Amino acid sequence: MRTKALVFCAILLMQACRPLLAEPPDPKQPDSPGLLKRLTERAREAKDKVQNFGDIALGVLGAYYEEHIQPVTVSYTEWASNVKTSIWDKLKTTIDSYMPFQAKNPDDQPPQG
């Protein structure tokens, strides 16, 4: 009798589990559109925050440059420009005064030779 009960339980168990084994597992559903929308919104928000931070950083750096660096560099660039102008003026006067073959009078001609 015991064997009959065991066989009967096994048959019932097989019949109960058969539909579960016959059905294929559900394929994974792709992400819902709502989730993708939320992800794109968060990505846009993060991008905007980064851009805003960049704008703020550029503003701070620009102010620092105008207050601390530009006054120093302006004096050096003016000095360099003045030195260049001074040297160029000296060079022009030297070249203008040094003409070995230039005639003193307009009638005099340099020797041809």
C-alpha positions, 0 to 999 in steps of 0.5 A: 500500500505504501508503494501505491501511495508513493506512485500516486503522489509522484503522478500527481506531482508530475501532473502539477509541475508539467505546465510549469515545465512546458511554458518557456520562461518569459523573455526579459522585457526591455526597459520601460519608456518611463525609465528611459525618459527619467534617465535622459532627464537626469542626464540632461540635468547633469549636463546642465549642472556641469555647464553651469559649473564651467560658466561659473569657473570661467567667470571666476578665472576671468575676474582673477585674470583681470585683477591679478595677472593683467595689470602685471602683463600690461606693464611688461608688454608696454615695456617691451613695446617701448624697447622695440620702438626705441631700438627701431628709432636708433637703428633708423637714425643710424642707417639714415646717417650712415650713407658713405656714397651719398653726395653732399651736394645734389650736383656731386655724383659718387665716383663710378667705378 
